[in-house]
Amino acid sequence: MKNLGKKLSNKNPEPMKRIFLYVCLCCSLLVPMTSCDEGFDEMNINPVQPTALDPVYLMNRAALFSTISSTTLNYESAIVQQIVSPNGGVLAGGNFNQLNRAFSIGTWNKYYRDVLKHTTDVKRFTRDNPDRNNLYQMARILHSMAAMILTDTFGDVPYFEASLGYLEGKIDPVYDRQEDIYLDILNELQQATAALSTAARAENGDIFYGGNVDKWKKLGYSLMLRAGMRHSKVNPTRAREWVERAVAGGVMTSNEDNMAIHHDFNYTNEIGNTLNATEANNYYLAAPFEEFLKSNNDPRLGSIAVRFIGAGSGPDQNNALAGNPAAGVTLSRNPSDQMGFPMGFDNQTIGAVVTQRGLRSFYEFSQVDRTRMTARDAPIFHVTFAQTSLLLAEAALRGWTTGNAANLYAQGIRAHMEQMEEYGPTTAISENAITTYINANPLDMGNALEEIGEQYWVASFLNAYEGFANFRRTGYPALTPNPYPGKDISGDFIRRLSYPDAEFSVNNANIQAAVQRQGPDNLDTPVWWDAVGSSTASAN
């Protein structure tokens, strides 16, 4: 550099000056750049961007996703003949005993893709953190409930390797046998309920119980009771064992213990969304359900049903219009006015019934009142004191627990009638009406299993996952098979839902192994705990 400088200065001093100026300029620029680099990382960090996520929010996301799917309107609610649609096409399913894979995927995506994924993440984030012990146990309980819904719906499903694609690279999880799934669910519930502790950190952000450990324990044991009773046909000895453990642990003792999601207009009821939007005029109370309530003078019918007398079209089913006498449409919630939609008809063949009954159109049949029980902000109940009491009544009848079956039966009816108040003041049932009904309908010990099954059917209204499961397990209520002629089943009732088409594309080898083991992927193949059942299965 020194020699080069001499040569340049000897020949012409200008280039040297230019180099000197360039070096000086670079040095001058380096100074401010160096000073700007100090704190550069901090300057480019969003001060409101979270750097860590409290797993309780993942838990609550799983809870919100667990709300009952509106796809149950197409299958489960129709199979157990509580809500039915006369319309085919995209709405076909349980109403016509037809295969409609587009709606089975709704349950699959909700519980497999969403709930199990989030509860798996919560468990992974909290299992080695003693400070979050209670959240870990809560996640195990919610995970167990979601897995029960999933396996009760489809049979064998991914369980032990489910939701581990990102965490462990298990992108093609094995389909596990339903019996193995149930055994693990029972063990999970036993361990999780026992490990919940009032001495540990309170998870006040929990949207189910606000972190109340005692209520979570009751939920865990009530789910254990439910899971134990699922074995009543296939393994009564195991059923009794787990019923005894659940009762010893302490199940729900009042409606204050109910597991419910209380929706608002930001986090809405999925069934309410469907029935208050595009499908408002497409679903009706099924005649078997409406007639059962009416024939027994059940006050719950007045809380559930609405009928637009004189309606000639969907737009006539309008509360405001019904208040105008000139419109010729009368809104009635009076139980004596209700008329359920008969099973076995579509929107064409129902015409003969409409004419026979002197109706203007099929829009006159009764519906679930979408301004009350199926409003967008209506609660959804997963596990209730009413259901728990009725399961205990059945268990007592079988000799699997102590207690008076008749008293537990009455307790279950009362609990569900009192639960109706949670939908709003206009659905509340008076104490006098409750007492009158219970006194007029004591448990008939000669027909006790059937009567308990019927009341469980009513108490599970709008939780069709549970209503469908208990119907298959017990055979009650003793429904008349849907006579619609174009059915896709060989038996009397649908026994399970088919796997989603997408699973055959992304996990074909494992799903084929499940089909080979379990039976054809159709609506006739029973799940494991229903394997000895039929549409007239004995509860014994």
C-alpha positions as CSV (number, residue, x, y, z in Angstrom):
1,M,0.0,0.0,0.0
2,K,2.9,2.3,0.8
3,N,4.6,1.7,-2.6
4,L,1.3,2.1,-4.4
5,G,0.8,5.5,-2.6
6,K,4.2,6.7,-3.8
7,K,3.5,5.7,-7.3
8,L,0.2,7.4,-7.3
9,S,1.5,10.6,-5.6
10,N,4.5,10.8,-8.0
11,K,2.4,10.5,-11.1
12,N,-0.8,12.2,-10.0
13,P,-1.9,13.2,-6.5
14,E,-5.6,13.2,-7.3
15,P,-6.2,9.4,-7.1
16,M,-4.6,9.3,-3.7
17,K,-6.8,12.1,-2.5
18,R,-9.8,10.2,-3.7
19,I,-8.8,7.0,-1.8
20,F,-8.2,9.0,1.3
21,L,-11.6,10.7,1.1
22,Y,-13.3,7.3,0.5
23,V,-11.6,5.8,3.5
24,C,-12.6,8.8,5.6
25,L,-16.2,8.6,4.4
26,C,-16.4,4.9,5.2
27,C,-15.1,5.5,8.7
28,S,-17.6,8.3,9.3
29,L,-20.4,6.0,8.2
30,L,-19.2,3.2,10.4
31,V,-19.5,5.2,13.5
32,P,-23.3,5.9,13.3
33,M,-23.9,2.3,12.1
34,T,-22.2,0.9,15.1
35,S,-24.1,3.1,17.4
36,C,-27.4,2.1,15.7
37,D,-26.6,-1.6,16.1
38,E,-26.7,-1.1,19.9
39,G,-30.2,-2.2,21.0
40,F,-31.1,-3.2,17.4
41,D,-32.6,-6.5,18.5
42,E,-34.7,-4.9,21.2
43,M,-35.9,-2.2,18.8
44,N,-37.3,-4.8,16.4
45,I,-39.2,-6.9,19.0
46,N,-42.9,-6.3,19.2
47,P,-43.5,-5.3,22.8
48,V,-47.0,-6.8,22.8
49,Q,-46.1,-10.1,21.0
50,P,-46.3,-13.0,23.5
51,T,-43.1,-15.0,23.8
52,A,-44.8,-17.8,25.7
53,L,-48.4,-19.2,25.9
54,D,-50.0,-20.2,29.1
55,P,-51.2,-23.7,28.5
56,V,-54.5,-22.9,30.2
57,Y,-55.5,-21.1,27.0
58,L,-54.8,-24.2,24.9
59,M,-57.0,-26.1,27.4
60,N,-59.8,-23.6,27.0
61,R,-59.4,-23.8,23.2
62,A,-59.9,-27.6,23.5
63,A,-62.9,-26.9,25.7
64,L,-64.5,-24.6,23.2
65,F,-63.9,-27.1,20.4
66,S,-65.6,-29.8,22.5
67,T,-69.1,-28.2,22.1
68,I,-71.6,-30.6,20.6
69,S,-71.3,-30.6,16.8
70,S,-74.3,-29.5,14.6
71,T,-73.6,-32.6,12.5
72,T,-75.3,-34.6,15.2
73,L,-78.5,-33.3,13.7
74,N,-77.9,-35.3,10.6
75,Y,-77.0,-38.6,12.3
76,E,-77.2,-39.2,16.1
77,S,-80.3,-37.0,16.8
78,A,-82.1,-38.6,13.9
79,I,-81.0,-42.2,14.8
80,V,-82.5,-41.9,18.3
81,Q,-85.6,-40.2,16.8
82,Q,-85.5,-36.9,18.6
83,I,-84.8,-34.4,15.7
84,V,-85.3,-35.2,12.1
85,S,-85.2,-33.5,8.7
86,P,-87.4,-34.4,5.7
87,N,-84.8,-33.1,3.3
88,G,-82.2,-35.3,1.6
89,G,-79.1,-34.3,-0.3
90,V,-76.5,-32.8,2.0
91,L,-78.8,-33.3,5.0
92,A,-79.3,-37.0,4.4
93,G,-78.1,-39.4,7.1
94,G,-79.8,-40.8,10.1
95,N,-83.2,-39.4,9.0
96,F,-83.1,-41.8,6.0
97,N,-80.6,-44.4,7.4
98,Q,-78.3,-43.4,4.6
99,L,-74.5,-43.0,4.3
100,N,-73.3,-39.4,4.3
101,R,-69.6,-39.2,4.9
102,A,-69.6,-35.4,4.6
103,F,-71.2,-35.3,8.0
104,S,-69.2,-38.0,9.8
105,I,-66.1,-35.9,9.2
106,G,-67.5,-33.1,11.4
107,T,-67.2,-35.3,14.5
108,W,-63.8,-36.6,13.4
109,N,-62.3,-33.2,12.8
110,K,-63.7,-31.8,16.0
111,Y,-62.6,-34.4,18.5
112,Y,-59.6,-36.0,16.7
113,R,-58.0,-33.0,14.9
114,D,-58.9,-30.3,17.4
115,V,-59.7,-31.4,21.0
116,L,-57.3,-34.3,21.2
117,K,-54.6,-32.2,19.6
118,H,-54.9,-29.4,22.1
119,T,-55.3,-31.6,25.2
120,T,-52.2,-33.6,24.0
121,D,-50.3,-30.3,23.8
122,V,-51.4,-29.2,27.2
123,K,-50.4,-32.6,28.7
124,R,-47.0,-32.3,27.1
125,F,-46.4,-28.8,28.4
126,T,-47.5,-29.5,31.9
127,R,-46.7,-33.1,32.8
128,D,-43.2,-32.3,34.2
129,N,-44.2,-29.1,35.8
130,P,-45.4,-29.7,39.4
131,D,-46.7,-26.1,39.5
132,R,-49.3,-27.0,36.8
133,N,-50.3,-30.4,38.2
134,N,-54.0,-29.6,38.3
135,L,-54.0,-28.4,34.7
136,Y,-52.3,-31.6,33.6
137,Q,-54.9,-33.7,35.3
138,M,-57.8,-31.6,33.9
139,A,-56.4,-32.1,30.4
140,R,-56.3,-35.8,30.9
141,I,-59.9,-35.8,31.9
142,L,-61.1,-33.7,29.0
143,H,-58.9,-35.8,26.7
144,S,-60.6,-39.0,28.0
145,M,-64.1,-37.6,27.4
146,A,-63.2,-36.5,23.8
147,A,-61.7,-40.0,23.1
148,M,-64.8,-41.6,24.4
149,I,-67.0,-39.6,21.9
150,L,-64.6,-40.4,19.1
151,T,-64.4,-44.2,19.7
152,D,-68.1,-44.5,20.5
153,T,-68.9,-42.9,17.1
154,F,-66.4,-44.8,14.9
155,G,-65.1,-47.8,16.9
156,D,-61.4,-48.3,16.5
157,V,-59.6,-45.0,16.2
158,P,-56.0,-43.6,16.6
159,Y,-55.6,-43.1,20.4
160,F,-52.1,-43.9,21.8
161,E,-50.4,-42.2,18.8
162,A,-53.0,-39.6,18.2
163,S,-51.9,-35.9,17.9
164,L,-48.2,-36.8,18.0
165,G,-47.4,-35.8,14.4
166,Y,-45.6,-32.6,15.4
167,L,-44.4,-33.7,18.8
168,E,-43.0,-37.1,17.8
169,G,-43.3,-37.4,14.0
170,K,-46.2,-39.9,14.1
171,I,-48.0,-38.8,11.0
172,D,-49.7,-42.1,10.3
173,P,-50.9,-43.2,13.7
174,V,-52.1,-46.7,14.4
175,Y,-55.8,-47.4,14.9
176,D,-56.2,-48.9,18.3
177,R,-58.8,-51.5,19.4
178,Q,-61.7,-49.9,21.2
179,E,-61.4,-52.2,24.2
180,D,-57.8,-51.1,24.7
181,I,-58.8,-47.4,24.3
182,Y,-61.5,-47.9,27.0
183,L,-59.1,-49.6,29.4
184,D,-56.7,-46.7,29.1
185,I,-59.4,-44.1,29.5
186,L,-60.5,-45.7,32.7
187,N,-56.9,-45.8,34.0
188,E,-56.4,-42.2,33.0
189,L,-59.6,-41.1,34.8
190,Q,-58.6,-43.0,37.9
191,Q,-55.1,-41.5,38.0
192,A,-56.1,-38.0,37.0
193,T,-58.9,-37.6,39.6
194,A,-56.7,-39.0,42.3
195,A,-53.9,-36.6,41.5
196,L,-56.0,-33.4,41.5
197,S,-55.1,-31.4,44.6
198,T,-56.5,-28.4,46.4
199,A,-53.0,-27.8,47.6
200,A,-51.7,-27.2,44.1
201,R,-52.0,-24.1,42.0
202,A,-55.6,-23.2,41.2
203,E,-56.3,-23.0,37.5
204,N,-58.8,-20.1,37.7
205,G,-58.7,-19.6,34.0
206,D,-60.5,-22.9,33.3
207,I,-63.8,-22.2,31.6
208,F,-65.6,-25.3,32.8
209,Y,-65.3,-25.0,36.6
210,G,-63.0,-22.0,37.2
211,G,-60.4,-24.4,38.5
212,N,-62.6,-25.9,41.2
213,V,-60.8,-29.1,42.0
214,D,-63.7,-30.8,43.8
215,K,-65.9,-30.3,40.7
216,W,-63.2,-31.7,38.4
217,K,-63.0,-34.7,40.7
218,K,-66.7,-35.3,40.5
219,L,-66.5,-35.0,36.7
220,G,-63.7,-37.5,36.5
221,Y,-65.6,-40.1,38.6
222,S,-68.8,-39.4,36.7
223,L,-67.0,-40.1,33.4
224,M,-65.6,-43.2,35.0
225,L,-69.1,-44.3,35.9
226,R,-70.2,-43.7,32.3
227,A,-67.2,-45.5,30.8
228,G,-67.7,-48.4,33.2
229,M,-71.3,-48.8,32.3
230,R,-70.3,-49.0,28.6
231,H,-69.0,-52.5,29.5
232,S,-72.4,-53.7,30.7
233,K,-73.0,-56.0,27.7
234,V,-69.5,-57.2,26.9
235,N,-67.9,-57.4,30.3
236,P,-70.3,-57.0,33.3
237,T,-67.6,-57.9,35.8
238,R,-65.4,-55.1,34.6
239,A,-68.4,-52.8,34.5
240,R,-69.2,-53.5,38.1
241,E,-65.5,-53.0,39.1
242,W,-65.3,-49.6,37.6
243,V,-68.8,-48.5,38.8
244,E,-67.7,-49.3,42.3
245,R,-64.5,-47.3,42.0
246,A,-66.4,-44.3,40.6
247,V,-69.0,-44.3,43.3
248,A,-66.3,-44.7,46.0
249,G,-64.4,-41.7,44.5
250,G,-67.5,-39.5,44.5
251,V,-69.7,-38.6,41.5
252,M,-71.8,-35.6,40.8
253,T,-74.2,-34.7,43.6
254,S,-76.1,-31.7,42.1
255,N,-76.7,-29.6,39.0
256,E,-73.9,-27.4,40.3
257,D,-71.5,-30.1,39.2
258,N,-72.7,-30.3,35.6
259,M,-70.0,-30.1,32.9
260,A,-71.4,-27.4,30.5
261,I,-70.2,-24.8,28.1
262,H,-72.0,-21.5,28.6
263,H,-71.9,-19.9,25.2
264,D,-72.2,-16.2,24.2
265,F,-72.4,-14.5,20.9
266,N,-68.6,-14.6,20.5
267,Y,-68.4,-18.3,21.2
268,T,-71.7,-19.7,19.9
269,N,-73.6,-22.9,20.3
270,E,-72.9,-24.8,17.0
271,I,-76.4,-26.4,17.0
272,G,-77.9,-23.0,17.6
273,N,-75.9,-21.5,14.8
274,T,-77.2,-24.1,12.4
275,L,-80.9,-23.9,13.5
276,N,-80.8,-20.1,13.5
277,A,-79.3,-19.8,10.0
278,T,-79.5,-21.7,6.8
279,E,-81.2,-24.8,8.3
280,A,-83.8,-22.9,10.4
281,N,-86.7,-24.5,8.5
282,N,-85.2,-27.9,7.9
283,Y,-85.3,-29.7,11.2
284,Y,-88.3,-30.9,13.3
285,L,-89.0,-32.7,16.5
286,A,-89.4,-36.4,15.7
287,A,-92.8,-37.8,16.5
288,P,-91.5,-40.6,18.8
289,F,-89.8,-38.1,21.1
290,E,-92.7,-35.6,21.0
291,E,-95.3,-38.3,21.6
292,F,-93.4,-39.8,24.4
293,L,-93.3,-36.5,26.3
294,K,-96.9,-35.6,25.5
295,S,-98.3,-39.0,26.4
296,N,-96.7,-38.8,29.8
297,N,-97.7,-35.2,30.4
298,D,-94.1,-34.3,30.7
299,P,-93.6,-30.6,31.4
300,R,-90.3,-30.6,29.5
301,L,-92.2,-30.6,26.2
302,G,-93.4,-27.1,26.9
303,S,-89.8,-26.0,27.5
304,I,-88.4,-27.7,24.3
305,A,-91.0,-27.3,21.6
306,V,-92.5,-24.6,19.4
307,R,-95.0,-24.9,16.6
308,F,-96.0,-22.4,13.9
309,I,-99.6,-23.4,13.3
310,G,-100.7,-22.4,9.9
311,A,-97.2,-22.0,8.4
312,G,-97.1,-22.5,4.7
313,S,-93.4,-22.0,4.1
314,G,-90.1,-21.6,5.9
315,P,-90.5,-17.8,6.2
316,D,-93.8,-18.3,8.1
317,Q,-91.8,-19.8,10.9
318,N,-91.1,-16.3,12.3
319,N,-91.8,-15.2,15.8
320,A,-92.6,-11.7,14.7
321,L,-94.9,-12.8,12.0
322,A,-96.7,-15.2,14.3
323,G,-97.5,-12.3,16.5
324,N,-99.6,-10.7,13.7
325,P,-103.1,-12.2,13.5
326,A,-103.4,-11.0,9.9
327,A,-100.6,-13.3,8.9
328,G,-102.6,-16.4,9.8
329,V,-99.8,-18.0,11.7
330,T,-99.9,-18.8,15.4
331,L,-96.9,-19.5,17.5
332,S,-97.6,-22.1,20.2
333,R,-95.5,-23.5,22.9
334,N,-98.5,-25.3,24.5
335,P,-97.7,-29.0,24.8
336,S,-101.2,-30.0,23.7
337,D,-100.6,-28.2,20.3
338,Q,-97.4,-29.9,19.5
339,M,-97.1,-32.3,16.6
340,G,-93.9,-34.2,15.9
341,F,-92.7,-35.1,12.4
342,P,-93.4,-38.8,11.7
343,M,-90.5,-41.0,10.8
344,G,-90.0,-42.4,7.4
345,F,-91.0,-39.5,5.2
346,D,-89.2,-37.0,3.0
347,N,-90.3,-33.6,1.8
348,Q,-92.2,-35.2,-1.0
349,T,-93.9,-38.2,0.6
350,I,-94.9,-36.2,3.7
351,G,-97.5,-34.5,1.5
352,A,-100.0,-37.3,2.1
353,V,-99.7,-36.9,5.8
354,V,-100.1,-33.2,5.6
355,T,-103.3,-33.6,3.7
356,Q,-104.6,-36.3,6.0
357,R,-104.0,-34.1,9.1
358,G,-105.5,-31.0,7.5
359,L,-102.2,-29.0,7.6
360,R,-101.2,-26.3,5.3
361,S,-97.7,-27.7,4.9
362,F,-95.0,-29.7,6.7
363,Y,-93.7,-26.5,8.1
364,E,-96.5,-26.8,10.7
365,F,-94.8,-29.6,12.5
366,S,-93.1,-28.9,15.8
367,Q,-89.5,-27.8,16.2
368,V,-87.0,-27.3,18.9
369,D,-87.5,-23.7,20.0
370,R,-84.5,-22.0,18.5
371,T,-85.0,-18.9,20.6
372,R,-84.6,-20.9,23.8
373,M,-82.9,-24.3,24.0
374,T,-81.1,-23.9,20.7
375,A,-80.4,-20.2,20.8
376,R,-76.9,-19.2,19.6
377,D,-75.9,-18.5,23.2
378,A,-77.6,-21.5,24.8
379,P,-75.5,-23.8,26.9
380,I,-74.4,-27.3,25.9
381,F,-74.2,-30.0,28.6
382,H,-71.6,-32.8,28.3
383,V,-72.0,-34.7,31.6
384,T,-74.8,-34.0,34.0
385,F,-76.1,-34.9,37.5
386,A,-79.3,-36.1,35.8
387,Q,-77.4,-38.6,33.6
388,T,-75.2,-39.7,36.4
389,S,-78.2,-40.3,38.7
390,L,-79.9,-42.4,36.0
391,L,-76.7,-44.5,35.5
392,L,-76.6,-45.0,39.3
393,A,-80.2,-46.1,39.2
394,E,-79.4,-48.7,36.6
395,A,-76.2,-49.8,38.5
396,A,-78.2,-50.2,41.7
397,L,-80.8,-52.2,39.9
398,R,-78.0,-54.5,38.7
399,G,-76.6,-54.8,42.2
400,W,-73.4,-53.0,41.3
401,T,-73.8,-50.2,43.8
402,T,-75.8,-49.4,46.9
403,G,-78.8,-47.1,46.9
404,N,-82.4,-47.2,46.0
405,A,-83.0,-47.5,42.3
406,A,-86.4,-45.8,42.4
407,N,-85.1,-42.9,44.4
408,L,-82.1,-42.5,42.1
409,Y,-84.5,-42.6,39.1
410,A,-86.6,-39.9,40.5
411,Q,-83.5,-37.9,41.4
412,G,-82.4,-38.1,37.8
413,I,-85.7,-36.9,36.4
414,R,-85.8,-34.0,38.9
415,A,-82.2,-33.0,38.1
416,H,-83.0,-32.8,34.4
417,M,-86.2,-30.8,34.9
418,E,-84.4,-28.4,37.1
419,Q,-81.5,-28.2,34.6
420,M,-84.0,-26.7,32.1
421,E,-83.8,-23.4,33.9
422,E,-80.2,-23.0,32.6
423,Y,-81.7,-22.2,29.1
424,G,-83.5,-19.2,30.5
425,P,-86.6,-18.3,32.6
426,T,-89.1,-19.4,29.9
427,T,-87.8,-22.9,30.0
428,A,-87.8,-23.3,33.7
429,I,-90.2,-25.9,35.2
430,S,-92.0,-25.2,38.4
431,E,-91.5,-27.2,41.5
432,N,-95.1,-28.1,41.5
433,A,-94.9,-29.5,37.9
434,I,-91.8,-31.5,38.8
435,T,-93.3,-33.0,41.9
436,T,-96.6,-33.8,40.1
437,Y,-94.7,-35.6,37.3
438,I,-92.4,-37.6,39.6
439,N,-95.3,-38.7,41.8
440,A,-97.3,-39.8,38.7
441,N,-94.4,-41.7,37.2
442,P,-92.7,-43.8,39.8
443,L,-90.2,-46.4,38.7
444,D,-92.0,-49.6,37.7
445,M,-89.6,-52.3,39.0
446,G,-91.0,-54.8,36.6
447,N,-90.0,-52.6,33.7
448,A,-87.2,-50.6,35.4
449,L,-84.4,-51.0,32.8
450,E,-86.6,-49.7,30.0
451,E,-87.9,-46.8,32.0
452,I,-84.4,-45.7,33.1
453,G,-83.3,-46.0,29.5
454,E,-86.2,-43.8,28.4
455,Q,-85.4,-41.1,30.9
456,Y,-81.7,-41.2,30.0
457,W,-82.8,-40.6,26.4
458,V,-84.7,-37.5,27.5
459,A,-82.0,-36.3,29.8
460,S,-79.5,-36.5,26.9
461,F,-81.5,-34.4,24.5
462,L,-79.2,-32.2,22.5
463,N,-76.2,-34.3,23.5
464,A,-76.9,-36.9,20.8
465,Y,-73.5,-38.4,21.1
466,E,-74.4,-39.7,24.6
467,G,-78.0,-40.5,23.6
468,F,-76.9,-42.6,20.7
469,A,-74.3,-44.4,22.7
470,N,-76.7,-45.3,25.6
471,F,-79.4,-46.4,23.1
472,R,-77.0,-48.9,21.5
473,R,-75.8,-50.1,24.9
474,T,-79.2,-50.7,26.5
475,G,-81.6,-51.1,23.5
476,Y,-83.8,-48.4,25.1
477,P,-86.0,-46.6,24.4
478,A,-87.5,-49.4,22.4
479,L,-87.9,-47.4,19.2
480,T,-89.7,-48.6,16.1
481,P,-87.2,-48.8,13.2
482,N,-87.3,-45.9,10.8
483,P,-89.4,-47.3,7.8
484,Y,-87.9,-45.0,5.1
485,P,-87.5,-47.3,2.1
486,G,-84.2,-46.0,0.7
487,K,-81.9,-47.1,3.5
488,D,-78.2,-48.0,3.3
489,I,-78.3,-50.5,6.3
490,S,-79.3,-54.1,6.5
491,G,-80.3,-54.0,10.2
492,D,-82.9,-51.9,12.0
493,F,-80.7,-49.1,13.2
494,I,-77.4,-47.5,12.4
495,R,-74.7,-48.9,14.8
496,R,-71.8,-46.5,14.1
497,L,-70.6,-43.8,11.6
498,S,-68.3,-44.5,8.8
499,Y,-64.7,-43.2,8.7
500,P,-64.1,-40.0,6.8
501,D,-62.9,-40.4,3.2
502,A,-59.8,-38.4,3.9
503,E,-58.5,-41.0,6.3
504,F,-58.3,-43.5,3.5
505,S,-56.0,-41.1,1.6
506,V,-53.7,-40.1,4.4
507,N,-53.5,-43.2,6.6
508,N,-54.7,-46.0,4.4
509,A,-52.6,-48.9,5.8
510,N,-53.7,-48.3,9.4
511,I,-57.3,-47.7,8.6
512,Q,-57.5,-50.9,6.5
513,A,-56.1,-52.8,9.4
514,A,-58.9,-51.4,11.6
515,V,-61.5,-52.3,9.0
516,Q,-60.1,-55.8,8.7
517,R,-60.2,-56.3,12.5
518,Q,-63.5,-54.5,13.3
519,G,-65.6,-55.2,10.3
520,P,-66.8,-53.4,7.1
521,D,-66.7,-49.6,7.2
522,N,-70.4,-49.2,7.0
523,L,-73.3,-48.1,9.2
524,D,-74.1,-51.7,10.2
525,T,-70.9,-52.8,11.9
526,P,-71.2,-52.4,15.7
527,V,-68.5,-51.0,17.9
528,W,-66.8,-53.3,20.3
529,W,-68.9,-52.7,23.4
530,D,-72.0,-53.1,21.2
531,A,-70.7,-56.2,19.4
532,V,-73.3,-58.5,20.9
533,G,-76.1,-56.0,20.4
534,S,-78.9,-55.4,17.9
535,S,-81.7,-53.0,17.6
536,T,-83.6,-55.0,20.3
537,A,-80.6,-55.8,22.4
538,S,-81.3,-56.9,25.9
539,A,-79.9,-54.6,28.7
540,N,-78.8,-57.6,30.6
